[in-house]
Amino acid sequence: MRRRCAPANERSREDFICGFLFPDLGIRGAFVRLGDSWRQMQEGRAYPPPVAELLGEMTAVSVLIGGNLKQPGRLGFQLNGQGPIRMLLIDCTRELNLRGMARFAPEALPEGASARQLLGLSGEGRLLLTLETPGLREPYRSMVPIEGETVAAVFEHYLEQSGQHPARLCLFANAQYAAGLFLQRLPGTAADSDGWDRVTQLASTVRAAELFSWSAETLLTRVFPEEDKQLFAPRPVRYHCPEDREKARDILRSLGRKEVMEILEKEGAVLIKDEIGNHSYHFDAEEALAVFPVLH
């Protein structure tokens, strides 16, 4: 195996994405495993297991795709449905800083439903991509219908619809880990179809426990033992959604002085909830009214 790798202690860490290449086949890939960052994203949210599984798989694939950003920016994926799962939202920057959330209707969750069943109950859902970069005046947006029974199938369809070369995804998530394996034919290469079929069939044998515990080198060696491989250095991934009280003040300003005063008269204070960051901002009357210009 030809490879450029970081030291072994870095390869075994949680929260990384590691790219690789099958140079003789014209196929690239990546392996992502999230531990601490994934658990931090769930902290205090009490997601039911199938909701967490869907959000975890979407988090893993967002890192796999976001890891290919060539310039500073933020890539967002938002899956909207009309069933029990109302929204899954993940943002990933070029620096691999993550944030995300799920919105669901607890009363509509079928008892004992699996993640696949919940995705199938999303109704006339849509998958929205948003890309923000310094070179764009307005964010780029692309939307496609949800096609597929799994998150992996939905994103494979999305990649095909967006004009990219064929891709395969293996995604797994539980309360502790979210992980994924990504394969894609390289553009402009005369890839051997037998090689693509062989590699994707081997990838389909990967199990959750393997992605949750193996290093990238072990994964490639055991799953693709006969293929020539080039493994690149892993990149760290982290959950990053710090408090931003100034943003909360901007929300107060957008409400307007009259509405804020009505809330204060009724509640005695204003509470701003940052749903994606899982932060709450409490403003007493003095601080809430201080965001507005003094009237003379």
GUSE-372181 format. One record per residue: x, z, y negated of N, C-alpha, C in turn; residue in one letter. Coordinates in steps of 0.02 Angstrom, whole numbers, plus 50000, padded with zeros to 5 digits. Example, Ala and Ser with C-alpha at 12.3 -4.5 7.8 and 13.67 -1.06 7.14 Angstrom:
GUSE-372181
506605039050284506155039050225506605039050165a506425035450112506845035750053506455039449998s
//
This chain:
GUSE-372181
500425000050060500005000050000500445000049938m500344995149894500684995249830500274999549782r500605003849745500205008249702500625010949644r500265012649591500555016449536500115022549528r500365028349546499955034349548500265039949508c499825044449485500055050649455500285055349511a500605060949494500815065749545500235068049588p500385070549648499875072449696499395077649669a499655082349628499205087649603498685084749556n498825079149522498335075949480497845071949521e498085068849575497645064749616497105068949650r497245075349662496765079449698496285083249653s496355082349587495955086249541495235083649540r494785087649516494105085449505494065081549440e493505078149430493355074849367493865069549349d493865064149387494325058649374493995052049394f494275046749367494125040049390494785036649405i494815033149460495435029949482495275022749500c495595018049465495485011049480495955008549535g495755003149566496185000149618496034992649622f496454989149659496414981949664496594979749734l496214974949760496404971349820496664964549797f497324963949783497584957949750497504951549791p497534952049856497484946049898496774943449904d496284947749885495574945949893495234944549827l495564945949771495244945049706494674949949696g494774956249717494254961349712494554967449677i494194969949628494404976249596493914981649615r494114987849601493654993449616493854999649579g493455004849587493585011349557493235016749597a493535022549595493265028449629493205034049577f492615037049572492515042549524492255048549562v492525054449543492245060749568492195065549510r491605068649503491465073349450491285080049480l491615085349457491475092049480491275096549422g491765099249387491615103749331491175100349278d491335094149261490955090749209490225089849230s490115088349293489435087449317489055094149318w489395099449340489065105949341488915108449270r489355107049222489225108949153488625105249125q488545098949144487975095049119487315097949142m487305101049201486695103849229486565111049207q487065114349178487025121549165486415123349123e486025128049147485445130549111484845125949111g484855120549148484305115649146483825116249205r484045119149260483615120349318483275114049343a483655108749351483375102549378483205103549452y482615101149474482485101049546483005096549581p483165097949644483695094149678483625086549675p483035083649685483015076249683483125073549612p482915077249561483055075149492483795075449478v484115080949499484835081649489485215076149527a484985074449586485315069249625485295062549588e484715060749561484665054449524485105054549462l485085060049424485495060449364486235060349382l486435063649436487135063749457487375056849476g486965053049513487165046349532487225041849470e486765042749423486795038749362487405040649320m487595047049321488185049249285488805046049315t488855045949382489435042949415489495035549399a488945031849402488995024749389489125023249316v488895027549271489035026649200489785027349186s490115031949221490845032549213491195026449243v490955024149300491255018249331491225012149286l490675011349251490605005649205490935007149138i490835013249113491125015049048491885015249050g492175016349109492905016349114493215009649099g492805004249095493064997649080493034995849006n492805000448964492784999048892493494997548866l493554992148829494214989948806494394992448736k493904995148699494034997648632493625003948622q493805007948571493435014148558492695012848550p492295017248578491575016348572491215020848621g490565019948624490135023948668489655019348705r489635020248770489185016448813488635021148837l488015019148827487455023248848487005019548896g486765023148948486265020448993485655024948992f485075021948984484455025748981483955022549029q483745026349079483245023949126482585027249108l482095023249091481435025749071480915023949123n480505028749142479975027549190479325030449167g478795028749202478125031149184477855036049236q478265037849286478055042449337478345049349325g478515053049378478795059849370479445059749331p479865054649341480495054049303480345050149239i480365053549183480205050249119480835047049089r481415050349097482015047649068482635050649100m483135046449115483805048549132484265045449080l484675049449048485095047148993485805049449002l486275044749000486985046349004487365042548950i487815045948915488275042848869488985043848894d489405038748889490105039248909490525035548858c491035038748832491485035548783492075032348819t492455028448782493065025348810493555030648833r493535036548800493975042048819493695045948878e493135043648906492805046648964492545053648950l492265054448889491895060448872491155059248888n490855063848925490175062948951489675067548918l489065065248915488495069648902487885066348933r487375070248948486795067348980486245072348993g485665069749013485085074049024484565070149064m484105073849093483515070949126482895073949095a482385069849088481735072249065481225070349119r480855075249142480385074049196479755078149185f479235076349222478595079849219478535084349280a478655090949274478635095349333477985094949371p477435094449335476785094449367476665088049408e477055082849395476965076449430477455075449487a477895080349498478375079749552478035080949620l478025075949664477725077149730478135082249769p477805086749803478155091849841478555088549897e479195090449900479635087849952479865080749942g479745077849883479945070849871480705070249868a480965064849895481685063349892481845059849827s482495059349811482705055849751482475048549753a482525045349812482325038449817481575037749804r481175042349829480455042049817480295042949743q480655047449710480535048549638480695042249598l481245038949616481425032849581480885027549592l480625027249652480095022449667479445023849631g479355030249610478755032149574478825031549498l479375028549476479505028149404479045023249369s478645019449407478175014849376478525008749348g478255005949294478545000149262479135002349220e479685004249253480255006949218480725001649190g481175003849146481664999549115482335003049113r482864999149119483545001649111483824998749047l484025003049001484275000948936485005002648930l485404997648911486114998748895486194998548819l486565003348792486735003448721487485004048714t487774999648675488504999748663488635000348589l488985005648570489185006848501489945006248496e490185001848454490895001248441491005000348366t491605001948341491735001248269491634994148243p491714989148286491654982248263490944979648258g490454983548280489754981448279489384984948222l489034981048181488634984048127488064988148156r487754985648208487224989148242487384989448316e487154994548351487294994948422487014988848460p487394986648509487154981348554486694984448605y486124981248619485644983848667485444978348716r485364980348778485154975748830484684979648877s484114976448895483624979848936483414975348994m483364978349053483124974749112482624979149149v482164976149187481704980149228482084983849282p481814989449304482114993149360481944989449424i482464986949457482384983349521482824986749572e482524989449625482914992649677482644999449694g482785001749754482525008149778483005013849767e483615012449746484115017549733484445016249666t484795021249639485165020249577485695014849587v486035014849645486535009749659486235002749656a485655001849688485334995349688485104993249619a484864997949579484654996549510485244993849470v485814997049476486394994949436486714988649464f486694987549529486924981149556486504975449528e485854976449525485414971449495485564970549421h485684976049386485844975549314486474971349303y487004972749342487624969049335487524961649350l487124960149399486984953149416486594949849359e486094953249332485694950449277486104949449214q486604953549203487014953049143487554947749149s487544943949203488004938249209488674939949237g488754945949264489394947849292489434945749366q490034946249393490134944249463489834949449510h489714947549573489404952149620489754958849623p489374964249629489644970949632489284974949685a489634979949712489334984549760489494991749738r489004996149747489065003049727488865007649784l489245012949794489065018349839489055024649796c488475027849790488395033649745488105039549783l488365045549767488115051649797488145057249745f487675061949751487685067749706487305073449738a487545079549726487175085649742487285090449684n487155096849694487225101649639487945102749618a488425101249661489125102649648489525096549626q489365090849655489775084949642489345078749630y489625074149591489355067349585489945062649595a489855057549636490415053149652490165046149664a490625041349658490435034449669491035030049684g490895024749721491395019549738491115012949714l491525009249677491315002949645491774997349668f491474991649685491844985649704491554979749666l491994975149643491754969249608492254963549616q491984957549626492414951649627492684950449557r493314948649553493624947149489493414940249465l493264939549400493094932949374493694928349376p493564921949387494104916949386494554916949446g494344920249500494744920249561494364916849617t494734913749660494434910549719494414915649775a493974920549768493954926049817493714923449884a494034925749936493854924050004493184927550021d492674923650037492024926650051492044931250111s492454929550160492534933950218492824940650197d493294940450150493604946550125493104950850088g492674947850047492164951550010491664954750059w491444950850108490974953550157491294959250196d491924958450214492264963650253492344970050214r492574969450152492694975350110492044979050094v491514975250078490874978550061490564981850123t490654978850181490404981950242490774988450257q491434988450247491814994550256491604999850206l491484997850143491275002650092490605005850109a490165002150143489505004850161489545010450212s490135011350243490215016750292490405023350260t490565023350195490785029350160490215034450156v490375040750165489885046150163490025050750104r489505054550085489565059050027490135063950035a490195067150093490725072150103491415069350091a491505062950106492165059750097492305058750023e491815056249986491915055249914491985061949878l491675067249903491715073749871492375077349884f492765075149934493355078949953493995074949956s493975068649971494585064749980494895062749913w495555062149912495905059149856495785051649858s495935048249803495845041049801496295037649852a496905040049859497365036949907497115037849978e496865043749995496595044850062495985040350075t495555039850024494955035750031495135028550047l495585025650008495755018650018496105017550085l496545022250103496925021550165496465021950226t495975026450224495545027350283494975022350286r494715020350230494135015850230494355008550236v494915006750204495154999850204495874999550232f495975001550294496655002350321497054995950325p496724990150333497084983950345497204979850281e496904982050225496944978150164497544980150121e497854975150088498384976650040498044979349977d498294984949952497954988449898498444990449843k498204990449782498584992949725498164998349692q498425004349689498055010149663498355012149596l497925013049546498155014649479498085022149466f498415024449414498415031549397497715033849378a497515039749400496845042349383496795044149309p496195043849282496055045849214495575051649215r495695056849176495245062749177494585061249143p494065064449168493385064049139493175071149121v492815071949066492585078549047491885078249016r491525083649024490885084448989491045086648918y490775083048869490945084448799490325083648756h490015089148740489425089048697489425095448655c489895096048608489955102348570489375103248521p489295109348499488785110648449488935106848384e488405104648351488475100948288487925103348241d488075108748206487565111748163487405107248103r487885103348081487755098948025487245093548044e487265091248106486765086548130486075089748130k486045096148148485395099648146485145100148074a485605101148026485395101347955485125094547934r485425089147960485165082447944484445081647969d484295084648026483615084348052483135088048005i483355093847980482945097447932482805093147870l483325089747846483245085447787482745079847801r482775077147862482315071647880481595074047884s481485080447901480815083247903480515083847833l480945085247785480715086047716480565093247699g480625094847636480555101747613479845104447627r479335100247618478645102547627478525104647699k478735100447747478605102047817479015108147839e479635108747815480045114447832479725120947806v479465120747745479145126647718478515128547758m478155123547782477565124947823477765128347888e478315126047918478565129147980478775136247967i479125137347911479355144047894478765148847883l478245146347849477665150647837477325152547903e477335148047951476995149248014477435153248063k478075151348068478515154148119479025159148092e479165158948027479665163347998480375160748003g480475155448043481135152348051481025145348080a481555141348079481515134548107482005134148165v481765131748222482185130848281482245123448296l482865120948296483015114048312483315113848381i483025109948426483265109348494483615102648503k484265102948522484655097048539484605096148614d484155091748636484005091248707484585088548747e484915083348723485455080448762486065085048765i486195088748710486745093348710486585100248738g485935101448748485705107948774485895113648728n485835112348663485975117448612485345118848572h485285125048548484735126848503485025129548438s484735127548381484975129648316484415133348279y484555139648263484065143948230484235144348155h483745142648113483845142948041483335147948011f483585153047977483125157447941482915153847877d482475156947840482185153647781482725151747730a483195156247717483705154947667484135149047686e484355148847749484795143347770484415136747776e483785137147798483395130947805483265127747737a483085131747687482945128847621483565126947583l484145129547604484765127947570484985120747580a484685117247630484885110347642484575105647590v484095108047552483755103747503484045105147433f484075099847391484335100847323483915105947285p484235109747243483895114647202483495110947148v482855112647143482435109447094482455113347028l482545109746973482585112946908481945111546869h
//
